[in-house]
Amino acid sequence: MNTLETYGIVPISYNIVAESLPNYRSPHDRVSRLAQQGQLIRLKRGVFVVAPEISHQTLSMELIANHIYGPSYVSLESALRYYGLIPERVYVTRSITTKRARNFTTPLGEFEYLTMPANYYSVGIRQLVFEEEYSFLMATPEKAISDLIITTSGLRIQSARAMREYLSEDLRIDFDEHENWDLDILRACIENGRKRRELRFLLEVLQNG
């Protein structure tokens, strides 16, 4: 079995890869060669993920997003698409962080990180665990919508009716896919976030169904 296969799909640092190559005089050259051969995919300086052809597993963009830049959690359209709440494909994996905003271009796609203050950031994050092999952080559906409203420049919604139209027509949210909204999360977003008026309209819409 290829040694790299044991790492699965969890992103790994250069040091971890180098430690698995003790018999090589120049682990750095060996790591570079593995990347050139396509066995390793370079996500950013010093961070790699094993190619699916070697790990024999499907890569998780959400897991990778958590590892490229953190602390962060996947949110916005990326989370809404993951939950099946919006129909459109998402071509950029978007996350929220407490650090400065960053964008990363990788062989796997684009990763975008938007900044939120710590007190708001900590609301409505869930850890999703898969077969006890890996986990990643993602916004709840309520937090993902709240993040999207707050971070969308120029978005000003003046009524609950306008909010419902925004959700159903602009975002094309499928309310049949998610009926039991956690309104306490949304209330915490209102308390700690920006655009409180718009978030109150969102609360009214989700509360009334």
N, C-alpha and C positions, 0 to 999 in steps of 0.2 A: 504494500500500500504506500502511495505517495505520502511522505511525512506531512506535507501541507494539508492533506485531507483531514487530519485530526483536528484542525482548527475550525472546521465547518465554515459557517458564514459570518461569524463574529469578527469584526475588524480587529486587526492586530497591529502592534507597533513594530518598528524596525528591530528593536532590541529583542523582541520575542522571536521573530523570524531568525535573527542572527544566532540566538542561543540554540536554535534547532539545527544549526549547521556547524557543529564544533570541529569537524574534520577538515574544514576549508581554511586555507591560510588567509584568504581575504573574504570574509562573509559579506562585506559591502558589495564587492564585485559580483558575488553569487546572488545576492538579493536583487541587484540591478539586472542580472541576466534572467532571473526568474520573471521579473516584471516585463522585460523585453520579449520573453517567450510567451507571455500571456498567462502564465500560471498564477501570478499575483497581479492584482489591479491596484494601482496607486491612487488613493483617495485624496491625499494631501501629503505634504512633506512628513515622512516618518510614519505614515499610517497606510496600511494595505488591507485588502480583503482577498481571500483565496477565490480564484476564478471558479464559476459553477461547474466548468468541465472537470475541475480537479476535486472540488468538494462534493459534487453530485447532489447539490441542493440548490434550491431557488433562492437568490439573494433577496433580502428584505431592505427596501429603500428606507423604511422607517427606522430600522435598526442602524443602518449606515448613517442616517441623518443625525441620530443621537451621538454617534461616535466622532463625526467630523468636527463638530463644534458644540461645546457645552459649557454650562448646563443648558439643555434645550429640550423641548418636547415638540413633536409633530402636531401641526394645527392647520387652521384656515382651510382652503380647498382640499389640501392633501388629506386631512382628517375626515372631512365631509365625504370625500370620494371613498375613502377606506370604509366608512360606515355604510356606504350605499345610499347616502342622502342626496347626492347630486349625480346627474347622469354623465356629465362631461369627463373625458379623460384629463388627467392632470400631468403636465409635462415638467413641472418644477416641484420638487419636494420642499414645502415651506414649513418653517418652524418658528417658534418663539424662544427667545433667550433673554437672560438678564444682562448679557454682555453687549458690546457694540454690534450694530448690524453688520452682517457679512454675507457675501455670495461666494460659492465655490463651484467651479466647473470641473467635473470629473468625467472619466470615460463612461460612467454610468448615467450621467445626466447632471442637471443643475440642482443645487441646493441653496436655498435662501433662508436667512435668519433675520427676524425683525425683533426689535428691542421692546421689552416691557419692564416696568419697575417690579422689584422683588415681591412686594405685598400683593400685587395683582397676579404676577407670574405663578405664584404657588397655588392659586385657586383652580380647581377642576382639572387636575392631571391624574391620569390613570396609568398603571403599569400593566401592559398586556404581555402575558407569558405564553410561550408556545412549546408544548410538549416537554416542558422543563429543560429546554435546551438554550433558549435565549429569551430576552424580554426587551421591550422598549417603552418609552414614555410617550403618551399621546394625549391630546386634549379630549375631554368628553365632548359629545356633540354640542352641548350648550356653550361650553367654553370656546369651541372652534368657531361658532357663529359670532359670539361676542368678540373674539379676536379679529374676525374678518370685518365686522362693523367698525371697530375702533381703528384698525390700521388702513381702511380704505379712504384714501385722501378725497376730500370734497363731498363725502357722503353725508347728507343732511336729511334726515327723515322727520317729518313734522306731525305724524299721527300714527296710531296703531294700524289704521287701514293702509297707509302708505308702507308701513313695515311689512304687513302681510303681502302686499304686492311685490315688495322687494324680495322677500323670501321665496315666494312662489313663481314669480316671473323672471326676476333677474338671476337669482341663484338656482331656481328650479328645484327647490328642495322637495323631496318626496315625503310628505308627512305620514304616509301610510307605512313607511319603513321605520318610523320611530314615534311612538305614541306617548310613552311615559317619560316626559321631560323632567329632569331634576331641577326644579325651580330654585332650590336653595343655592345651587351653584351659580345660577344667574343672579340671584340676589347678592351673593358675595362679589360677583363681577361688578355689579352696580355700585356697591359700597367702595370697592378698591380701584375701579377703573375710570377711564375717561368716557366722554360721550354718554353720560348717565341718562340724559333725556331719551336718546335713541334706545339705550338698553332697557329703559322702563317700558317703552313701546314694545320691545321684543318680549319682555316678561308678560305683558298684557296679552299679546298674541298667543304665546305658548300656553299661558294659563287658561285661556278660553278655548283652546283647541281649534 
